[in-house]
Amino acid sequence: MWRSFGAIVAANLVARIFLALGLGFVTYVGLSAVLDQFSAALRSELTGLPADLVGFIGLTDLDIVINLVISAYSARLAISQLTKISVIGGGGS
């Protein structure tokens, strides 16, 4: 009796872990692709700017600011996926 109960609990736990990892991976890959596409579109828009404006962007380090914002969204996405994994797996409250 206890052996079958332990097998049911273990199977349920393994299923929850795989479900959480699968959903997290799919969400992360999808949103990462969206961020990459946004970054590529932004770069393509900035290449057509006049030389004076490109120089101004370089002086103000606006390109670094844009990279920081995109990196912040990526980090927020990664952290949110880690917290979702613990909540779905039953570890969070």
Secondary structure as GFF3:
##gff-version 3
##sequence-region A 1 93
A	DSSP	alpha_helix	2	46	.	.	.	ID=ss1
A	DSSP	alpha_helix	51	60	.	.	.	ID=ss2
A	DSSP	alpha_helix	62	88	.	.	.	ID=ss3
###
